[in-house]
Amino acid sequence: MLGRLARWLRVFGFDVLYFPRIEDGALLGVARREGRVLLTRDRGLLERTAGHPALFVASEKWEDQLVQVLETFGLKDRLAPHTRCLDCNAPLKPVPRERVRNLASPFVIEHGAAFALCPACGRLYWKGSHASDMDARIGRIMKKLGAGS
């Protein structure tokens, strides 16, 4: 229900857990144990939070959802795009070009400007052909937040 929101919160550098399938009680248990804010579009789940920090995400559109979360929790000064693994949520580590020679194609190594590696799952990140589209989306969100680009 909020998978794209979770992914884009990670794009902006936030620690986000996301479970595509989990029972409400188990989800609330994880949120309570780990001191996490629960984001949901399920009003029934929201009513069960019993004072635990939670937010009803109003829109079905991921950009509006993202703006709502960032504004509600005053996070615009904590944006750190491209610093978290989109798959496993771990903080990324910058790595020099010479350390990625065995992890990417010669074309990527030659044309990549900067590289980052996820120390948890081993995924390699670089600014590829998709970067301009992603950076445009990041800029659009930052503009909505009045955070510059």
C-alpha positions in Angstrom: 0.0 0.0 0.0 2.9 2.4 0.7 5.8 0.7 -1.1 6.6 3.6 -3.3 6.5 6.0 -0.4 8.9 3.7 1.5 11.3 3.5 -1.4 11.3 7.3 -1.9 11.9 7.9 1.8 15.0 5.8 1.4 16.0 7.7 -1.7 15.9 10.8 0.5 18.1 9.1 3.1 15.6 8.0 5.8 15.7 4.7 7.7 12.5 2.9 6.6 11.2 -0.6 7.2 8.6 -1.8 4.7 6.8 -5.1 4.7 4.7 -5.9 1.6 2.8 -8.5 3.6 2.5 -8.5 7.4 -0.3 -8.8 9.8 -1.4 -5.6 11.5 -0.5 -6.9 15.0 3.0 -7.9 13.9 3.5 -4.5 12.2 2.5 -2.6 15.2 4.7 -4.8 17.4 7.7 -4.0 15.2 6.9 -0.3 15.3 6.6 -0.4 19.1 9.8 -2.5 19.7 11.9 -0.4 17.4 10.4 3.0 18.3 9.3 3.6 14.7 6.5 5.9 13.5 3.8 3.8 11.8 2.7 5.2 8.4 -0.6 3.7 7.1 -3.6 4.2 4.8 -5.6 1.8 6.9 -7.9 3.6 9.3 -8.6 0.4 11.2 -4.9 -0.1 11.9 -4.5 3.6 12.8 -7.2 3.2 15.5 -5.3 0.2 17.0 -2.1 2.2 17.6 -3.2 3.3 21.0 -1.0 6.3 21.4 1.9 5.0 19.4 3.2 7.6 17.0 1.4 7.0 13.7 0.3 9.0 10.6 -2.6 8.4 8.3 -1.2 9.0 4.8 -4.0 10.8 3.0 -3.1 10.6 -0.7 -2.8 7.7 -3.0 0.0 9.5 -5.0 3.5 8.8 -3.8 4.8 12.4 -4.3 1.9 13.8 -2.2 2.5 11.1 0.4 6.2 11.9 0.6 5.6 15.7 1.0 3.0 14.9 3.7 5.4 12.8 5.7 8.4 15.2 5.3 6.3 18.2 6.3 4.4 16.5 9.2 7.6 15.4 10.9 9.7 18.5 9.9 12.3 16.5 8.0 13.2 18.9 5.2 16.5 19.8 6.9 17.5 16.1 7.2 17.2 15.2 3.5 20.2 13.2 2.4 19.5 11.9 -1.1 21.3 8.8 -2.4 22.7 7.7 1.0 20.7 4.6 1.7 20.3 1.2 0.0 16.9 1.1 -1.7 16.7 -2.7 -1.3 17.9 -3.3 2.3 17.8 0.1 3.9 21.5 0.1 5.1 23.5 3.4 4.8 25.7 3.4 1.7 29.5 3.7 1.8 31.3 5.8 -0.9 33.9 3.7 -2.7 36.7 4.7 -5.1 36.5 3.6 -8.7 39.4 1.2 -8.3 37.5 -0.8 -5.7 34.5 -1.5 -8.0 36.5 -2.9 -11.0 35.1 -6.4 -10.3 31.6 -5.3 -9.5 30.6 -3.4 -12.6 31.0 -3.5 -16.3 33.9 -1.6 -17.9 31.4 0.9 -19.4 30.0 1.7 -16.0 33.4 2.0 -14.4 34.6 4.3 -17.2 31.5 6.6 -17.2 30.5 6.5 -13.6 31.3 9.7 -11.7 31.0 8.4 -8.2 30.2 5.0 -6.7 28.7 3.8 -3.4 28.4 0.3 -2.0 25.8 -1.2 0.4 27.9 -3.0 3.1 24.9 -5.1 4.0 23.7 -6.6 0.7 26.6 -5.7 -1.6 24.6 -3.7 -4.1 26.6 -1.2 -6.1 25.2 2.3 -6.8 26.4 4.9 -9.4 24.8 7.7 -11.4 23.7 5.9 -14.5 21.3 6.8 -17.3 18.3 6.9 -14.8 20.0 9.5 -12.6 18.7 12.6 -14.4 15.1 11.4 -14.1 15.6 10.5 -10.4 17.3 13.9 -9.7 14.5 15.7 -11.4 12.0 14.0 -9.1 14.1 14.8 -6.1 14.3 18.4 -7.2 10.5 18.6 -7.7 9.9 17.2 -4.2 12.5 19.6 -2.7 10.8 22.5 -4.4 7.4 21.6 -3.0 9.1 21.5 0.4 10.9 24.9 -0.1 14.2 23.1 0.5 15.9 24.1 -2.7 17.7 21.6 -4.9 
